[in-house]
């Protein structure tokens, strides 16, 4: 039995907002409930509703900028920056800019649609 898994065919999450979500590890891709790792590209002018997830989420920006409204703070991250947002924190993710934003998102435990709590 191998003690490693090379992921070269991530689960592409179906979206209707133009956002690319490629889950490499997590519930959908590898049935792993402990962590999810996804490569994402948010198109210009993209946004999601507010949510209060039941998991910690880490974001690392590869290219472009991404806006976070975390409770009462508005934060803009650029390429090379990262953030951890603790579970049970109200947050809204968006890319109000003219350029796509490419980033990696890591959730612990794994991202689960039933635990996002979107408004």
Sine and cosine of phi, psi and omega as CSV:
sin_phi,cos_phi,sin_psi,cos_psi,sin_omega,cos_omega
0.00,0.00,0.77,-0.63,0.01,-1.00
-0.95,0.30,0.57,-0.82,0.02,-1.00
-0.97,-0.24,0.43,0.90,0.06,-1.00
-0.47,-0.88,0.32,-0.95,0.03,-1.00
-0.66,-0.75,0.90,-0.44,0.10,-1.00
-1.00,0.00,0.83,-0.55,-0.03,-1.00
-0.98,-0.20,0.94,-0.35,0.04,-1.00
-0.84,-0.54,0.15,0.99,0.08,-1.00
-0.64,-0.77,0.96,0.27,-0.04,-1.00
-0.89,0.45,0.37,-0.93,0.10,-1.00
-0.98,0.21,0.86,-0.52,0.04,-1.00
-1.00,-0.02,0.91,-0.41,-0.04,-1.00
-0.96,0.28,0.80,-0.60,0.04,-1.00
-0.91,0.40,0.74,-0.68,0.03,-1.00
-0.74,-0.68,0.31,-0.95,0.04,-1.00
-0.88,-0.48,0.08,1.00,-0.10,-0.99
-0.91,-0.40,0.20,0.98,0.03,-1.00
0.99,0.10,-0.03,1.00,-0.01,-1.00
-0.99,0.14,0.70,-0.71,0.09,-1.00
-1.00,-0.05,0.81,-0.59,0.07,-1.00
-0.78,-0.63,0.92,-0.40,0.05,-1.00
-0.91,-0.42,0.98,-0.21,0.02,-1.00
-0.99,0.12,0.89,-0.46,0.02,-1.00
-1.00,0.07,-0.63,0.78,0.04,-1.00
-0.65,-0.76,0.60,-0.80,-0.01,-1.00
0.53,-0.85,-0.20,-0.98,-0.06,-1.00
-0.87,0.50,-0.74,0.67,-0.07,-1.00
-0.96,0.29,-0.67,0.74,-0.13,-0.99
-0.99,0.17,-0.70,0.71,-0.14,-0.99
-0.72,-0.70,0.21,0.98,-0.01,-1.00
0.85,0.53,0.53,0.85,0.00,-1.00
-0.99,-0.14,0.93,-0.37,-0.01,-1.00
-0.99,0.15,-0.17,0.98,-0.12,-0.99
-0.99,0.12,-0.49,0.87,-0.08,-1.00
-0.42,-0.91,0.52,-0.86,0.21,-0.98
-0.77,-0.63,0.63,-0.78,0.03,-1.00
-0.77,-0.63,0.86,-0.51,-0.06,-1.00
-0.73,-0.69,0.62,-0.79,0.15,-0.99
-1.00,-0.10,0.76,-0.65,-0.07,-1.00
-0.72,-0.69,0.49,-0.87,0.15,-0.99
-0.73,-0.68,0.91,-0.42,0.04,-1.00
-0.99,-0.12,0.84,-0.55,-0.02,-1.00
-0.94,0.33,0.27,-0.96,0.07,-1.00
-0.83,0.56,0.62,-0.79,0.06,-1.00
0.93,0.36,0.29,0.96,0.01,-1.00
-0.99,0.13,0.53,-0.85,0.14,-0.99
-0.42,-0.91,0.35,-0.94,0.07,-1.00
-0.87,-0.49,0.33,-0.95,0.12,-0.99
-0.92,0.39,0.31,-0.95,0.13,-0.99
-0.86,0.51,0.48,-0.88,0.03,-1.00
-0.50,-0.87,0.32,-0.95,0.06,-1.00
-0.72,-0.69,0.99,0.16,-0.11,-0.99
-0.92,0.39,0.46,-0.89,0.06,-1.00
-0.99,-0.11,0.53,0.85,0.04,-1.00
-0.52,-0.86,0.45,-0.89,0.12,-0.99
-0.96,0.28,0.58,-0.82,0.05,-1.00
-0.75,-0.66,0.79,-0.62,0.06,-1.00
-0.95,-0.30,0.67,-0.75,0.04,-1.00
-0.77,-0.64,0.74,-0.67,0.09,-1.00
-0.86,-0.51,0.85,-0.52,-0.05,-1.00
-1.00,0.08,0.82,-0.57,0.03,-1.00
-1.00,-0.05,-0.70,0.71,-0.08,-1.00
-0.51,-0.86,0.63,-0.78,0.03,-1.00
1.00,0.08,-0.38,-0.93,-0.02,-1.00
-0.70,-0.72,0.45,-0.89,0.05,-1.00
-0.67,-0.74,0.66,-0.75,0.01,-1.00
-0.97,-0.23,0.66,-0.75,0.04,-1.00
-0.83,-0.56,0.79,-0.61,0.21,-0.98
-0.96,-0.29,0.94,-0.34,-0.08,-1.00
-0.92,-0.40,0.96,-0.27,-0.11,-0.99
0.80,0.60,-0.95,-0.30,-0.05,-1.00
-0.97,-0.25,0.11,0.99,-0.04,-1.00
-0.95,-0.31,0.68,-0.73,0.14,-0.99
-0.96,-0.29,0.83,-0.55,-0.08,-1.00
-0.81,-0.59,0.68,-0.73,0.09,-1.00
-0.88,-0.47,0.85,-0.53,0.05,-1.00
-0.97,-0.23,0.54,-0.84,0.03,-1.00
-0.87,-0.49,0.15,-0.99,-0.01,-1.00
-0.77,0.64,0.72,-0.69,0.00,-1.00
1.00,-0.05,-0.13,0.99,0.01,-1.00
-0.97,-0.24,0.39,-0.92,0.04,-1.00
-0.62,-0.78,0.25,-0.97,-0.03,-1.00
-0.52,-0.85,0.50,-0.87,0.18,-0.98
-0.89,-0.45,0.78,-0.63,0.08,-1.00
-0.90,-0.43,0.85,-0.53,-0.07,-1.00
-0.95,0.30,0.50,-0.87,0.03,-1.00
-0.83,0.55,0.40,-0.92,0.00,-1.00
0.89,0.45,0.47,0.88,0.07,-1.00
-0.94,-0.35,0.76,-0.65,0.02,-1.00
-0.96,0.28,0.80,-0.60,-0.09,-1.00
-0.56,-0.83,0.50,-0.87,0.15,-0.99
-0.76,-0.65,0.78,-0.63,0.00,-1.00
-0.97,-0.23,0.65,-0.76,0.06,-1.00
-0.37,-0.93,0.27,-0.96,0.14,-0.99
-0.77,-0.64,0.99,0.10,-0.04,-1.00
-0.99,0.16,0.16,0.99,-0.14,-0.99
-1.00,-0.08,0.06,-1.00,-0.08,-1.00
-1.00,0.06,-0.17,0.99,-0.09,-1.00
-0.88,-0.47,0.56,-0.83,0.08,-1.00
-0.87,0.49,0.44,-0.90,0.06,-1.00
-0.88,-0.47,0.85,-0.52,0.04,-1.00
-0.97,-0.26,0.73,-0.68,-0.05,-1.00
-0.40,-0.91,0.21,-0.98,0.10,-1.00
-0.93,-0.37,0.73,-0.68,0.07,-1.00
-0.89,-0.46,0.72,-0.69,0.03,-1.00
-0.81,-0.59,0.80,-0.60,0.01,-1.00
-0.87,-0.49,0.68,-0.73,0.09,-1.00
-0.74,-0.68,0.82,-0.57,-0.22,0.97
-0.87,0.50,-0.03,-1.00,-0.12,-0.99
-0.84,0.55,0.50,-0.87,0.11,-0.99
-0.82,0.57,0.70,-0.72,0.00,-1.00
-0.59,-0.81,0.88,-0.48,-0.03,-1.00
-0.82,0.57,-0.51,0.86,-0.03,-1.00
-0.98,0.22,-0.13,0.99,-0.02,-1.00
-0.86,-0.51,0.29,0.96,0.02,-1.00
-0.99,0.11,-0.60,0.80,0.00,-1.00
0.85,0.52,0.83,0.56,0.06,-1.00
-0.95,0.30,0.56,-0.83,0.00,-1.00
-1.00,0.06,0.00,0.00,0.00,0.00
